[in-house]
Amino acid sequence: MRKFNHVGIPTTITKEGEIYVEGMKLFLTDFSKSENKIEFLRFEDGSTMPEILKTHAHIAYEVPCLETAMEGKNVVLEPFQGGEGLMCAFIEEEGIAIELMCFDKN
């Protein structure tokens, strides 16, 4: 079962409090500090992130198991460490990216 977590919106405008993710050539804001659970993403030239993430908003859901949630789906970004105790992946559904987030239950 999916549980809503946040919405990600690509932007070209510098946002207050954004952090830089060097490996992804990406600046992003902390959605947990947004009243509306919005994460803004600003990509640098040369970012290797999938085009759909650079051009479309995404919806993020918490899932109990990444592998199960990804089964039979169009995967646009394979699983990666999204933070301590968090694994993420992106799939495409209904023409947009869907972020799947799996938190370590330990």
Beta strands, then each sheet from edge to edge (+ up, - down):
strand 1: 3-10
strand 2: 19-21
strand 3: 26-28
strand 4: 38-43
strand 5: 58-62
strand 6: 74-83
strand 7: 86-93
strand 8: 96-103
sheet 1: 2+ 3- 4+ 1+ 5- 8- 7+ 6-
end
